Amino acid sequence: MKKTPFTDVHISLGAKMHEFAGYNMPIEYTGIIDEHLTVVNSVGVFDVSHMGEFWVKGPNALSFLQRVTSNDASTLTLGKAQYTCFVNEKGGIVDDLIVYYYEPDKYMLVVNAANIDKDWAWCRQHNSVGAELENASGHTAQLAVQGPKAKDSLQKLTDVDLSSIPYYSFVTGQFAGVENVIISNTGYTGAGGFELYFYPEHGKKIWDAVFEAGAEFGIKPVGLGARDTLRLERGYCLYGNDLDDTTSPLQAGLGWITKFADHKPFIGREVLEKEKAAGVSCKLCAFRLIDKGIPRHGYPIVNAGDEEIGHVTSGTMSPVLKSGIGMGYVKPDYAKAGSEIFVKIRNRNLKAEVVKPPFRK
């Protein structure tokens, strides 16, 4: 298995380790619920160095992005980031990602760890405009410092005014004595905070500085288990669960990042335009169990007549709400907030209500 710059640190701290996307990653340290609540109430640190980073450079960089991504990259201004996705020829999602407008004619794409090789091949295959592409995944490290005390912790380590970085924006500056650290505010927990991108050789120095700065707030390392429960409480999608090559952004409720502008001939556009006109065959919805139980990926969703109308894509016991929550694809008539649905768990139909995310405000 591959290692991040922090793998040995995780092991020394007693983390429960497991393979994820080819990396030896920490799943939990003190327990998922404890780590989850630490992020919600204070500050926690995630090692997300397994994520992929591609640079797109040159005079044709924007043309390339307009071809391969669903959102309109031409609306980006320097220092801004944009959520978007790669769409295949059938309208399915190759991956969801974030585009950072770093410098004129220079963008950074942050892609999901499990999809790095697939995404890199996809970008190279569809680079008909001759943009300069660089896969920097192997020499880019990333820590996500999340929670309401993240800003107070990190501000001690940089002269950059963290309060001046709006959501989905970033700056490049000195951090913990290290130059050219990208400090971004995108987040995947809904608890506030920042992501730090830097060269792996600076990893130990930055890790130690962050934990020293956050000590007064009870800062803790957090594993991928709590990262999943945190994102689900906010209703954020996870590729491989809620999104894949067969689900369209329109089915997934991502029409807001699917732009049919005249100047944007992106891959899969014609299929998605037809789907939009005809109406989707299923919709991703969020739901909260009324009956006691825990929904899991793959469980059937049925109506009051026990007719199967969909399936669960993500589910957990919410550490904050202390009830079962989840997301799943259902027939459109059942996707409206307030609709009654049932999750089939061990041959029992547990009542649930469709709700508008986020679960945790």
C-alpha positions as CSV (number, residue, x, y, z in Angstrom):
1,M,0.0,0.0,0.0
2,K,1.0,3.6,-0.6
3,K,1.8,5.9,2.3
4,T,1.1,9.6,2.9
5,P,3.6,11.8,4.7
6,F,1.6,11.2,7.8
7,T,1.1,7.4,7.8
8,D,3.8,6.7,10.4
9,V,2.3,9.4,12.6
10,H,-1.2,7.8,12.4
11,I,0.3,4.4,13.3
12,S,2.2,5.9,16.2
13,L,-1.0,7.5,17.5
14,G,-2.7,4.2,17.6
15,A,-5.1,4.8,14.7
16,K,-7.1,2.0,13.2
17,M,-5.7,1.7,9.7
18,H,-7.2,0.3,6.6
19,E,-6.6,0.4,2.8
20,F,-8.4,3.1,1.0
21,A,-7.8,4.0,-2.7
22,G,-4.5,2.1,-2.5
23,Y,-3.3,4.1,0.6
24,N,-2.8,2.9,4.2
25,M,-5.2,5.4,5.8
26,P,-6.6,6.1,9.3
27,I,-10.2,5.1,9.8
28,E,-10.5,6.2,13.4
29,Y,-8.5,7.1,16.5
30,T,-10.7,7.6,19.6
31,G,-13.9,6.5,17.9
32,I,-16.0,7.9,15.1
33,I,-18.6,9.5,17.3
34,D,-16.0,11.2,19.5
35,E,-14.1,12.5,16.4
36,H,-17.2,13.6,14.7
37,L,-18.3,15.7,17.7
38,T,-14.8,17.1,18.0
39,V,-15.1,18.6,14.5
40,V,-18.7,19.8,15.1
41,N,-17.8,21.5,18.4
42,S,-14.1,22.4,18.2
43,V,-11.4,21.4,15.6
44,G,-10.1,18.2,14.0
45,V,-7.4,17.4,11.4
46,F,-7.9,15.1,8.5
47,D,-5.0,13.7,6.4
48,V,-6.4,13.8,2.9
49,S,-3.0,13.6,1.1
50,H,-4.4,10.6,-0.8
51,M,-6.5,13.0,-2.9
52,G,-5.4,13.8,-6.5
53,E,-4.2,17.1,-7.8
54,F,-3.8,17.9,-11.5
55,W,-2.5,21.1,-13.0
56,V,-4.0,22.5,-16.2
57,K,-1.8,25.2,-17.7
58,G,-1.3,27.3,-20.9
59,P,-3.4,29.4,-23.2
60,N,-5.8,26.5,-23.9
61,A,-6.4,25.6,-20.2
62,L,-9.8,27.2,-20.0
63,S,-10.9,25.7,-23.3
64,F,-10.0,22.3,-22.0
65,L,-11.9,22.8,-18.8
66,Q,-15.0,24.0,-20.7
67,R,-14.9,20.8,-22.7
68,V,-14.4,18.3,-19.8
69,T,-16.2,19.8,-16.9
70,S,-19.9,20.4,-16.4
71,N,-19.7,23.8,-14.6
72,D,-18.8,27.1,-16.4
73,A,-15.2,27.6,-15.6
74,S,-15.2,30.9,-17.4
75,T,-17.0,32.5,-14.5
76,L,-14.1,31.8,-12.1
77,T,-11.9,34.8,-11.0
78,L,-8.4,34.4,-9.6
79,G,-8.4,33.0,-6.1
80,K,-11.8,31.3,-6.5
81,A,-12.7,27.6,-6.5
82,Q,-15.6,25.8,-8.2
83,Y,-17.4,22.5,-7.6
84,T,-17.9,20.6,-10.9
85,C,-17.8,17.2,-12.4
86,F,-16.5,15.2,-15.4
87,V,-19.4,13.8,-17.5
88,N,-19.1,10.9,-19.8
89,E,-20.7,10.4,-23.2
90,K,-23.8,8.8,-21.7
91,G,-24.3,11.6,-19.2
92,G,-22.9,9.7,-16.2
93,I,-20.4,11.2,-13.7
94,V,-16.8,10.2,-14.2
95,D,-15.9,12.1,-11.0
96,D,-16.8,15.1,-9.0
97,L,-14.0,17.6,-8.3
98,I,-13.0,21.1,-7.4
99,V,-11.3,23.5,-9.8
100,Y,-9.0,26.2,-8.4
101,Y,-8.2,29.2,-10.5
102,Y,-4.6,29.6,-9.4
103,E,-3.0,32.1,-11.8
104,P,-3.9,33.3,-15.3
105,D,-3.9,30.3,-17.6
106,K,-3.2,28.0,-14.6
107,Y,-5.8,25.8,-12.7
108,M,-5.5,23.1,-10.1
109,L,-8.0,20.2,-10.2
110,V,-8.6,18.3,-7.0
111,V,-10.1,14.8,-7.7
112,N,-11.1,11.9,-5.6
113,A,-8.4,9.5,-4.4
114,A,-10.0,6.4,-5.8
115,N,-10.4,8.0,-9.3
116,I,-6.9,9.5,-9.8
117,D,-5.8,7.0,-12.5
118,K,-9.2,7.0,-14.2
119,D,-9.5,10.8,-14.1
120,W,-5.9,11.3,-15.4
121,A,-6.6,9.0,-18.3
122,W,-9.9,10.8,-19.0
123,C,-8.2,14.2,-19.1
124,R,-5.4,13.0,-21.4
125,Q,-7.8,11.3,-23.7
126,H,-10.0,14.4,-24.1
127,N,-7.2,17.0,-24.3
128,S,-7.9,17.8,-27.9
129,V,-7.0,21.5,-27.5
130,G,-3.4,20.9,-26.3
131,A,-3.6,22.2,-22.8
132,E,-0.5,21.4,-20.6
133,L,-1.5,18.8,-18.1
134,E,0.5,17.7,-15.0
135,N,-0.4,15.0,-12.5
136,A,1.0,16.4,-9.2
137,S,-0.8,13.9,-7.0
138,G,2.4,12.1,-6.0
139,H,4.1,15.2,-4.7
140,T,1.2,17.1,-3.1
141,A,0.2,16.7,0.5
142,Q,-3.1,18.0,2.0
143,L,-4.5,18.4,5.5
144,A,-8.1,19.5,6.1
145,V,-8.4,21.4,9.4
146,Q,-12.1,21.5,10.2
147,G,-14.4,22.9,12.9
148,P,-15.5,26.2,14.5
149,K,-12.1,26.6,16.2
150,A,-10.1,25.9,13.0
151,K,-9.6,29.6,12.2
152,D,-8.5,30.5,15.7
153,S,-6.0,27.6,15.6
154,L,-4.5,28.3,12.2
155,Q,-4.4,32.1,12.4
156,K,-1.5,31.7,14.9
157,L,0.6,30.2,12.1
158,T,0.1,32.7,9.2
159,D,0.0,36.4,8.4
160,V,-2.7,35.7,5.9
161,D,-6.1,37.0,7.3
162,L,-8.1,33.8,7.3
163,S,-11.3,35.7,7.9
164,S,-10.8,37.3,4.4
165,I,-11.0,33.9,2.6
166,P,-14.7,33.5,1.6
167,Y,-16.2,30.0,1.1
168,Y,-14.8,28.4,-2.1
169,S,-11.9,30.8,-2.2
170,F,-8.2,30.4,-1.5
171,V,-4.9,32.2,-1.1
172,T,-1.2,31.1,-1.4
173,G,1.1,32.3,1.4
174,Q,3.4,31.4,4.2
175,F,2.1,29.0,6.8
176,A,4.1,27.7,9.8
177,G,7.2,29.0,8.2
178,V,6.6,27.2,4.9
179,E,6.3,29.2,1.7
180,N,3.7,28.7,-1.0
181,V,1.1,26.8,1.0
182,I,-2.3,26.9,-0.6
183,I,-4.9,27.8,2.1
184,S,-8.4,27.1,0.8
185,N,-11.9,27.3,2.3
186,T,-14.0,24.6,0.6
187,G,-14.7,22.0,3.3
188,Y,-16.4,18.7,3.2
189,T,-17.7,18.6,6.8
190,G,-20.0,21.6,7.0
191,A,-18.3,22.6,10.2
192,G,-16.1,25.4,8.7
193,G,-12.3,25.3,8.4
194,F,-9.6,25.2,5.8
195,E,-7.5,22.9,3.6
196,L,-3.7,23.2,3.4
197,Y,-1.8,22.1,0.3
198,F,2.0,21.8,0.4
199,Y,4.9,19.7,-0.6
200,P,5.2,16.4,1.3
201,E,8.6,17.2,2.7
202,H,7.0,19.9,4.9
203,G,4.4,17.6,6.3
204,K,5.8,16.8,9.7
205,K,6.6,20.5,10.4
206,I,3.1,21.6,9.4
207,W,1.4,18.7,11.3
208,D,3.3,19.5,14.5
209,A,2.6,23.3,14.2
210,V,-1.1,22.8,13.6
211,F,-1.5,20.5,16.7
212,E,0.5,22.8,18.9
213,A,-1.6,25.8,17.8
214,G,-4.9,23.9,18.3
215,A,-4.0,22.3,21.7
216,E,-5.9,24.9,23.7
217,F,-9.1,24.0,21.8
218,G,-8.7,20.2,22.2
219,I,-7.6,19.6,18.6
220,K,-7.6,15.9,17.6
221,P,-6.7,13.9,14.5
222,V,-9.7,12.5,12.7
223,G,-10.1,9.5,10.5
224,L,-12.0,8.7,7.3
225,G,-14.9,7.2,9.3
226,A,-15.9,10.5,10.9
227,R,-15.2,12.3,7.6
228,D,-18.0,10.2,6.1
229,T,-20.5,10.8,8.8
230,L,-19.8,14.5,8.8
231,R,-20.3,14.8,5.1
232,L,-23.5,12.8,5.2
233,E,-25.0,15.0,8.0
234,R,-24.5,17.9,5.6
235,G,-26.0,16.0,2.7
236,Y,-22.7,16.1,0.6
237,C,-22.3,13.4,-2.0
238,L,-19.6,10.7,-2.0
239,Y,-18.4,9.4,-5.3
240,G,-18.8,5.6,-5.5
241,N,-21.8,5.7,-3.2
242,D,-24.1,8.6,-4.3
243,L,-22.4,9.3,-7.7
244,D,-20.9,7.0,-10.3
245,D,-20.5,6.5,-14.0
246,T,-24.2,5.6,-14.4
247,T,-25.8,8.4,-12.4
248,S,-26.2,11.8,-14.1
249,P,-25.7,15.2,-12.4
250,L,-29.4,15.9,-13.0
251,Q,-30.5,12.8,-11.2
252,A,-28.0,13.6,-8.3
253,G,-29.5,17.1,-7.8
254,L,-26.4,18.7,-9.4
255,G,-28.2,20.7,-12.0
256,W,-26.7,23.8,-10.4
257,I,-23.2,22.7,-11.6
258,T,-24.4,21.7,-15.0
259,K,-24.4,24.7,-17.3
260,F,-25.8,24.6,-20.8
261,A,-24.3,28.0,-21.9
262,D,-23.8,28.5,-25.6
263,H,-20.1,28.8,-25.2
264,K,-19.8,25.5,-23.3
265,P,-19.9,22.3,-25.5
266,F,-19.0,19.9,-22.7
267,I,-18.9,16.1,-23.1
268,G,-22.3,14.6,-22.4
269,R,-24.2,17.8,-22.9
270,E,-26.6,16.6,-25.6
271,V,-27.6,13.6,-23.5
272,L,-28.2,15.7,-20.4
273,E,-30.2,18.3,-22.4
274,K,-32.5,15.5,-23.5
275,E,-32.8,14.1,-20.0
276,K,-33.6,17.6,-18.7
277,A,-36.3,18.0,-21.3
278,A,-37.8,14.5,-20.7
279,G,-37.5,14.5,-17.0
280,V,-35.2,12.3,-14.9
281,S,-36.2,8.7,-14.2
282,C,-34.9,8.9,-10.6
283,K,-33.8,11.5,-8.1
284,L,-31.3,11.5,-5.2
285,C,-33.1,12.4,-2.0
286,A,-32.2,12.8,1.6
287,F,-34.2,11.0,4.3
288,R,-34.4,10.6,8.1
289,L,-35.7,7.4,9.6
290,I,-38.7,7.8,11.9
291,D,-38.5,4.2,13.1
292,K,-35.3,3.1,14.9
293,G,-32.6,1.6,12.6
294,I,-29.5,2.4,10.6
295,P,-29.8,2.6,6.7
296,R,-26.9,1.2,4.8
297,H,-25.6,1.4,1.2
298,G,-27.6,-0.9,-1.0
299,Y,-30.7,-1.3,1.2
300,P,-34.0,-1.3,-0.8
301,I,-36.3,1.7,-0.5
302,V,-40.0,0.8,-0.8
303,N,-43.4,2.6,-0.7
304,A,-46.3,1.9,1.7
305,G,-47.4,-0.8,-0.7
306,D,-44.0,-2.6,-0.4
307,E,-43.2,-1.7,-4.0
308,E,-39.5,-1.1,-4.5
309,I,-39.0,2.5,-5.6
310,G,-35.2,2.9,-5.2
311,H,-32.2,2.1,-3.0
312,V,-30.0,3.6,-0.3
313,T,-26.7,5.0,-1.5
314,S,-25.4,6.3,1.9
315,G,-26.6,5.8,5.4
316,T,-25.5,6.1,9.0
317,M,-26.6,6.8,12.6
318,S,-26.2,10.6,12.9
319,P,-24.0,11.4,15.9
320,V,-25.7,14.8,16.3
321,L,-29.3,13.9,15.6
322,K,-29.0,10.4,17.1
323,S,-31.3,8.9,14.4
324,G,-30.8,7.1,11.2
325,I,-30.2,9.3,8.2
326,G,-29.3,8.6,4.6
327,M,-29.5,9.4,0.9
328,G,-30.8,7.3,-2.0
329,Y,-32.2,7.3,-5.5
330,V,-36.0,7.0,-5.7
331,K,-38.7,7.5,-8.3
332,P,-39.2,11.2,-8.8
333,D,-42.7,11.2,-7.2
334,Y,-41.2,10.1,-3.9
335,A,-38.3,12.6,-3.9
336,K,-40.2,15.6,-2.6
337,A,-39.5,16.8,1.0
338,G,-42.2,15.4,3.3
339,S,-42.8,12.2,1.3
340,E,-43.1,9.0,3.3
341,I,-40.8,6.2,2.2
342,F,-39.6,3.0,3.9
343,V,-36.2,1.4,4.1
344,K,-36.1,-2.4,4.1
345,I,-33.8,-3.6,6.8
346,R,-33.7,-7.3,7.5
347,N,-37.1,-7.8,5.9
348,R,-38.6,-5.0,8.1
349,N,-39.9,-1.8,6.4
350,L,-38.8,1.1,8.6
351,K,-40.6,4.3,8.0
352,A,-38.6,7.4,6.9
353,E,-39.4,10.9,5.8
354,V,-37.8,12.7,2.8
355,V,-36.1,15.9,4.0
356,K,-34.3,18.8,2.5
357,P,-30.5,18.6,3.4
358,P,-28.5,19.4,5.4
359,F,-29.5,17.3,8.3
360,R,-27.2,19.3,10.6
361,K,-27.5,23.0,10.2
